[in-house]
Amino acid sequence: MSTITLYGIKNCDTVKKARRWLDDNGVPYHFHDVRADGLEAAQVDTWLRELGLELINRRSTSWKALDEQTRNALNVENARDVILAHPTLVKRPLLDTGRERRVGFKPAEYQALLKA
């Protein structure tokens, strides 16, 4: 299995649950803090191609802080620039197995995805 990366922010409760699950199940991974470590345009483009606007956390403080015009105009074509300017818009956690990416945390989904 290739290197697994978990994207999120350190103080997010759902990210903490996902990290605990990975640790408890002996799954080696790298944690990437989107706020502290930032994101790259090519990486966001890949996520948007695969996940579409499911990538955006519309319940986040970052989403609510965007002006109404930006929120209403957001689409797959212009989302990259908004995400790069506000990395905490990414729905957390984002699990990247090297083969596929998933947002959110559901233990059963992680179990199915990561079984060797």
DRENBANU-266986 format. One record per residue: residue number from 1; x, y, z of N, C-alpha, C, O in turn. Coordinates in pm, 1 decimal. Example, Ala and Ser with C-alpha at 12.3 -4.5 7.8 and 13.67 -1.06 7.14 Angstrom:
! residues 2
1  1319.0  -569.0  780.0  1230.0  -450.0  780.0  1320.0  -330.0  780.0  1423.6  -331.9  846.5
2  1285.0  -225.0  708.0  1367.0  -106.0  714.0  1290.0  3.0  787.0  1340.9  113.8  803.9
! end
This chain:
! residues 116
1  84.8  -117.6  0.0  0.0  0.0  0.0  88.9  123.4  0.0  190.7  127.7  69.0
2  49.8  223.4  -77.7  129.4  345.7  -83.1  108.4  427.2  44.8  25.4  393.2  129.1
3  183.5  532.6  56.5  175.7  616.0  175.4  39.8  682.4  184.5  -8.2  741.9  88.0
4  -21.3  671.9  300.2  -151.5  732.1  325.7  -127.8  869.1  387.8  -44.2  885.4  476.7
5  -202.9  966.7  339.3  -196.1  1100.5  396.3  -334.8  1139.3  444.8  -434.4  1120.6  374.8
6  -339.4  1192.9  564.5  -464.0  1243.6  620.9  -451.7  1395.3  627.6  -363.3  1448.8  694.4
7  -541.3  1463.5  557.7  -540.7  1609.6  554.2  -648.2  1661.8  648.8  -758.5  1607.6  655.1
8  -614.9  1767.1  721.7  -711.1  1827.5  812.6  -644.7  1937.3  892.0  -541.3  1991.5  852.8
9  -706.1  1969.1  1004.8  -645.0  2063.2  1098.3  -639.9  1996.8  1234.7  -726.9  1917.0  1269.4
10  -538.2  2030.1  1311.2  -510.5  1960.1  1436.8  -623.4  1967.3  1538.4  -646.6  1871.1  1611.6
11  -693.7  2079.3  1543.9  -793.8  2094.9  1649.2  -933.8  2050.7  1609.1  -1028.0  2072.0  1685.4
12  -950.7  1990.6  1493.4  -1081.5  1942.8  1448.4  -1113.0  1809.6  1516.6  -1033.7  1715.8  1509.2
13  -1227.9  1801.1  1582.4  -1265.7  1679.0  1653.6  -1276.7  1558.6  1560.3  -1236.2  1448.5  1597.5
14  -1330.7  1577.5  1440.2  -1345.1  1465.2  1346.9  -1208.6  1416.8  1299.2  -1187.9  1296.8  1281.5
15  -1116.6  1508.7  1278.7  -980.1  1470.8  1240.4  -914.7  1392.9  1354.6  -845.3  1294.1  1330.8
16  -936.8  1436.9  1477.1  -882.1  1364.6  1593.3  -936.0  1221.6  1598.1  -861.1  1128.0  1626.1
17  -1065.5  1204.4  1571.0  -1125.2  1069.8  1570.6  -1063.1  983.4  1461.5  -1033.0  866.1  1484.0
18  -1044.0  1041.5  1343.6  -984.1  966.2  1232.2  -840.3  927.3  1264.6  -798.9  814.4  1238.3
19  -764.6  1019.8  1321.3  -626.0  989.7  1358.4  -620.6  879.8  1463.7  -536.9  789.9  1456.5
20  -710.2  887.7  1561.1  -715.1  785.1  1665.5  -748.3  649.2  1603.6  -688.3  548.2  1640.5
21  -843.6  646.1  1509.6  -880.7  520.7  1444.7  -761.0  463.2  1368.7  -731.6  344.2  1380.0
22  -692.2  547.3  1291.4  -575.0  500.4  1216.2  -468.1  446.9  1311.0  -410.1  341.2  1286.0
23  -441.9  519.6  1419.7  -342.5  474.7  1518.2  -384.0  342.7  1582.0  -303.8  249.9  1591.6
24  -510.2  334.6  1625.9  -560.1  213.8  1693.3  -559.0  91.9  1602.5  -548.7  -21.2  1649.9
25  -569.7  114.8  1470.3  -573.4  4.2  1375.2  -438.0  -19.5  1308.7  -427.8  -95.6  1212.4
26  -334.4  46.1  1360.4  -198.9  22.4  1310.5  -176.6  64.0  1166.7  -93.3  5.8  1097.2
27  -251.1  165.2  1121.1  -237.2  211.7  983.3  -135.4  326.8  981.0  -160.4  432.8  1038.5
28  -21.3  306.2  914.9  77.3  414.2  907.0  26.8  523.6  813.0  -28.2  494.7  706.7
29  45.9  648.3  852.9  -0.6  760.3  772.0  81.1  884.6  804.1  150.2  892.3  905.7
30  70.8  980.3  714.7  131.7  1111.4  735.4  17.1  1209.7  756.6  -79.9  1208.0  680.8
31  26.4  1295.5  858.3  -75.6  1397.0  880.9  -29.1  1528.9  819.2  82.4  1574.7  844.1
32  -116.7  1588.9  738.4  -86.9  1716.0  672.8  -188.4  1818.6  722.0  -307.5  1808.7  692.4
33  -141.0  1915.6  796.0  -228.2  2020.9  848.2  -247.0  2125.6  738.8  -152.6  2195.9  702.7
34  -369.2  2136.0  686.1  -392.5  2225.8  572.5  -373.9  2371.7  610.9  -339.6  2454.0  526.0
35  -395.8  2404.7  736.5  -377.8  2543.6  780.2  -228.7  2574.9  795.0  -182.0  2677.5  745.6
36  -155.1  2488.8  861.3  -13.0  2513.3  888.2  75.5  2482.3  767.2  171.1  2555.0  740.1
37  43.9  2374.8  694.4  129.8  2328.9  585.4  85.7  2377.8  447.8  162.2  2369.0  351.7
38  -36.7  2429.1  437.3  -87.4  2479.5  310.0  -123.1  2369.6  212.0  -112.4  2250.8  242.6
39  -165.6  2410.8  94.5  -205.2  2318.4  -11.9  -142.4  2364.2  -142.7  -107.1  2481.1  -158.6
40  -128.9  2270.1  -236.5  -74.6  2302.4  -368.3  -187.5  2297.9  -470.0  -280.4  2218.1  -458.2
41  -178.0  2384.9  -570.1  -283.4  2396.8  -671.1  -311.0  2263.7  -741.7  -427.0  2226.9  -760.2
42  -207.5  2192.4  -780.8  -225.2  2066.0  -853.7  -300.4  1964.0  -767.9  -384.3  1889.1  -817.9
43  -269.8  1962.4  -641.1  -335.2  1870.1  -548.8  -484.1  1904.6  -536.5  -568.5  1815.1  -539.4
44  -516.2  2031.9  -523.1  -656.0  2074.5  -513.6  -729.1  2043.6  -644.0  -845.2  2002.7  -641.2
45  -663.1  2062.4  -757.9  -724.0  2029.4  -887.4  -761.6  1881.3  -893.1  -870.7  1846.5  -938.2
46  -671.3  1794.3  -847.4  -698.2  1650.4  -846.2  -818.9  1620.0  -758.1  -907.9  1544.6  -797.5
47  -821.6  1678.6  -639.2  -934.1  1655.7  -548.4  -1065.6  1701.2  -609.9  -1166.8  1631.9  -599.2
48  -1064.3  1816.7  -673.8  -1187.4  1867.9  -734.9  -1232.6  1779.5  -850.5  -1352.6  1759.0  -868.7
49  -1139.0  1726.9  -928.7  -1175.8  1634.6  -1037.5  -1242.1  1509.7  -981.1  -1340.9  1461.2  -1036.1
50  -1187.9  1457.9  -871.8  -1239.4  1333.3  -814.5  -1363.6  1352.5  -728.8  -1457.3  1272.9  -735.5
51  -1364.5  1458.2  -648.1  -1469.5  1475.0  -548.1  -1570.6  1583.9  -581.3  -1677.3  1590.4  -520.2
52  -1537.7  1669.1  -677.1  -1626.5  1780.3  -709.9  -1644.1  1871.0  -588.2  -1553.4  1885.7  -506.3
53  -1760.9  1930.7  -578.1  -1786.1  2024.7  -468.8  -1813.3  1955.1  -336.0  -1834.7  2021.3  -234.4
54  -1812.5  1821.1  -336.2  -1818.6  1746.2  -209.4  -1696.3  1780.8  -124.4  -1696.9  1761.7  -2.8
55  -1592.0  1831.5  -189.1  -1468.9  1870.8  -121.2  -1489.7  1989.1  -26.4  -1412.9  2007.7  67.9
56  -1593.5  2068.9  -51.6  -1616.1  2191.6  25.3  -1700.6  2162.8  149.1  -1804.9  2097.9  141.4
57  -1653.5  2212.2  262.5  -1728.2  2199.7  388.2  -1817.5  2322.7  402.6  -1772.9  2428.7  446.7
58  -1943.3  2306.8  365.1  -2037.6  2418.2  367.9  -2091.3  2447.5  508.2  -2171.4  2539.1  526.6
59  -2047.1  2369.9  606.3  -2088.4  2394.4  744.3  -1977.2  2460.4  825.4  -1993.6  2486.6  944.6
60  -1864.6  2487.0  760.5  -1748.3  2540.4  832.4  -1759.5  2690.4  856.9  -1834.0  2761.8  789.8
61  -1683.5  2734.7  954.5  -1672.6  2877.7  983.0  -1614.8  2949.8  861.7  -1655.5  3061.6  830.4
62  -1520.5  2886.1  793.9  -1458.3  2946.6  675.3  -1562.5  2971.5  566.1  -1561.7  3076.3  501.6
63  -1651.6  2875.0  546.0  -1758.2  2889.6  445.5  -1849.7  3006.0  482.9  -1883.0  3089.4  398.8
64  -1889.4  3010.6  608.2  -1980.7  3115.5  654.3  -1916.0  3253.4  647.0  -1986.1  3353.9  634.4
65  -1782.6  3259.5  654.7  -1711.7  3386.9  649.2  -1696.5  3440.1  506.2  -1667.3  3558.0  486.5
66  -1716.4  3352.6  406.3  -1708.1  3398.9  267.6  -1824.3  3492.6  236.7  -1933.0  3478.7  292.7
67  -1800.4  3587.6  147.5  -1910.8  3676.0  110.1  -2013.0  3597.1  27.8  -1980.0  3496.4  -34.9
68  -2134.8  3644.2  29.4  -2244.6  3572.2  -34.9  -2220.7  3552.5  -184.3  -2255.0  3447.7  -239.0
69  -2162.8  3650.9  -250.0  -2135.7  3640.2  -393.3  -2039.6  3524.8  -422.6  -2061.0  3448.9  -517.1
70  -1934.5  3511.4  -342.5  -1837.5  3402.4  -361.3  -1904.9  3267.6  -338.9  -1886.3  3174.4  -417.3
71  -1983.6  3257.3  -231.4  -2052.6  3130.1  -202.8  -2147.4  3092.1  -316.6  -2150.3  2976.8  -359.5
72  -2224.3  3188.8  -365.0  -2322.7  3160.4  -469.9  -2258.6  3127.6  -603.6  -2315.2  3051.5  -682.2
73  -2140.8  3184.3  -630.8  -2073.6  3164.1  -759.7  -1979.4  3044.3  -759.5  -1924.2  3010.1  -864.1
74  -1959.8  2980.1  -645.0  -1862.1  2871.8  -635.4  -1901.8  2753.6  -723.2  -2014.5  2704.5  -716.5
75  -1807.4  2709.0  -805.3  -1827.0  2589.9  -887.7  -1693.2  2518.3  -900.8  -1590.9  2567.4  -853.2
76  -1694.3  2403.1  -965.0  -1572.4  2322.1  -975.7  -1461.7  2399.3  -1047.2  -1344.0  2381.6  -1016.1
77  -1498.2  2483.9  -1141.5  -1397.9  2557.5  -1219.0  -1327.2  2665.3  -1137.3  -1208.4  2689.2  -1159.2
78  -1395.9  2731.0  -1044.2  -1332.3  2840.6  -971.2  -1301.0  2806.3  -825.0  -1246.6  2889.4  -752.2
79  -1334.9  2685.9  -782.5  -1317.4  2648.4  -641.8  -1170.6  2643.2  -599.7  -1138.9  2671.4  -484.1
80  -1081.5  2608.2  -690.4  -939.9  2594.4  -654.0  -886.0  2721.8  -590.4  -824.0  2716.8  -484.2
81  -908.9  2834.4  -653.8  -854.3  2959.4  -601.4  -912.9  2993.2  -464.7  -842.6  3044.6  -377.7
82  -1040.2  2964.6  -445.8  -1105.0  2991.5  -317.1  -1046.2  2899.6  -209.8  -1019.3  2943.7  -98.0
83  -1026.4  2772.6  -243.6  -968.9  2676.7  -148.1  -824.3  2713.7  -113.9  -784.2  2706.4  2.3
84  -747.2  2752.8  -213.4  -607.8  2790.3  -186.2  -600.9  2912.6  -95.0  -509.9  2924.3  -13.0
85  -697.0  3003.4  -109.6  -700.9  3121.4  -23.7  -754.6  3089.2  115.5  -722.0  3156.6  213.2
86  -838.5  2983.8  122.9  -901.8  2944.0  249.6  -895.5  2792.0  263.5  -997.2  2725.2  244.9
87  -777.6  2734.7  296.2  -761.7  2588.9  298.5  -856.2  2517.2  395.2  -884.4  2398.7  377.4
88  -904.7  2586.9  496.0  -994.8  2520.8  591.3  -1135.2  2501.8  533.7  -1224.2  2453.5  603.6
89  -1155.9  2539.0  407.8  -1281.8  2507.3  339.3  -1290.0  2359.6  302.5  -1398.8  2307.3  278.3
90  -1175.5  2292.4  298.3  -1173.7  2149.7  263.6  -1245.1  2071.9  373.0  -1216.1  2087.8  491.6
91  -1339.0  1987.5  331.3  -1410.5  1903.1  426.6  -1310.9  1809.5  492.2  -1226.5  1749.2  425.9
92  -1322.2  1798.6  623.4  -1222.8  1723.4  700.2  -1283.3  1598.6  763.3  -1402.8  1590.3  791.5
93  -1194.7  1502.6  783.5  -1062.0  1489.7  723.7  -1071.8  1444.3  578.2  -1174.9  1392.8  534.9
94  -965.3  1463.6  504.9  -955.3  1410.6  369.6  -848.6  1301.7  375.3  -732.0  1328.9  404.2
95  -889.5  1179.5  347.6  -799.5  1064.6  349.6  -754.9  1035.5  207.2  -838.0  1014.4  118.8
96  -624.9  1034.3  184.9  -567.7  1005.8  53.9  -486.3  877.5  65.5  -380.9  875.2  129.0
97  -536.5  770.6  3.6  -467.3  641.9  11.8  -360.1  627.2  -95.6  -285.5  529.3  -96.4
98  -352.5  724.3  -186.0  -263.0  711.9  -300.3  -337.9  660.6  -421.9  -296.9  684.3  -535.6
99  -447.8  590.3  -398.0  -532.4  539.4  -505.8  -664.9  614.2  -513.1  -720.5  634.3  -621.1
100  -714.4  654.9  -397.7  -841.3  727.5  -394.4  -846.7  817.6  -273.0  -769.5  803.9  -178.1
101  -939.9  909.3  -279.4  -955.7  1006.6  -173.3  -1099.3  1004.9  -121.2  -1194.4  985.7  -197.1
102  -1112.6  1025.3  8.7  -1244.3  1030.6  75.0  -1245.7  1146.1  172.9  -1144.6  1175.5  236.7
103  -1360.7  1212.0  184.8  -1375.7  1318.0  283.8  -1469.6  1272.3  393.7  -1558.2  1189.9  371.4
104  -1449.0  1327.1  513.2  -1528.2  1288.1  628.5  -1469.0  1163.8  692.5  -1373.8  1105.0  641.2
105  -1526.7  1125.1  804.8  -1477.1  1006.2  874.0  -1592.6  917.8  915.4  -1680.2  958.1  991.9
106  -1590.7  795.2  862.5  -1683.0  690.4  903.0  -1597.7  566.4  924.0  -1537.4  516.5  829.0
107  -1591.5  515.3  1048.1  -1505.0  399.7  1075.5  -1526.0  283.0  979.7  -1428.5  222.7  935.0
108  -1650.2  249.8  947.1  -1675.3  135.7  858.1  -1619.9  160.7  718.8  -1571.3  68.6  653.3
109  -1627.1  285.2  673.7  -1573.6  319.7  541.7  -1421.1  309.7  541.4  -1362.1  259.4  445.8
110  -1357.6  357.7  648.4  -1211.8  346.1  658.2  -1172.0  198.9  661.3  -1075.5  159.0  596.1
111  -1246.2  118.4  737.0  -1216.6  -24.5  747.5  -1220.6  -90.5  609.6  -1129.2  -164.4  572.9
112  -1325.8  -63.7  534.3  -1341.4  -123.1  400.9  -1233.2  -73.0  305.4  -1179.3  -150.4  226.3
113  -1202.1  53.4  312.5  -1106.1  113.7  220.7  -963.4  68.0  249.1  -883.8  51.3  156.6
114  -930.8  47.6  376.7  -792.2  21.9  414.9  -759.5  -123.7  443.0  -646.2  -156.1  478.7
115  -857.6  -211.8  427.3  -825.5  -353.1  451.8  -725.3  -400.7  348.2  -739.7  -373.4  229.0
116  -626.3  -470.4  393.6  -518.2  -515.5  305.8  -564.7  -631.7  226.6  -489.1  -685.7  145.9
! end
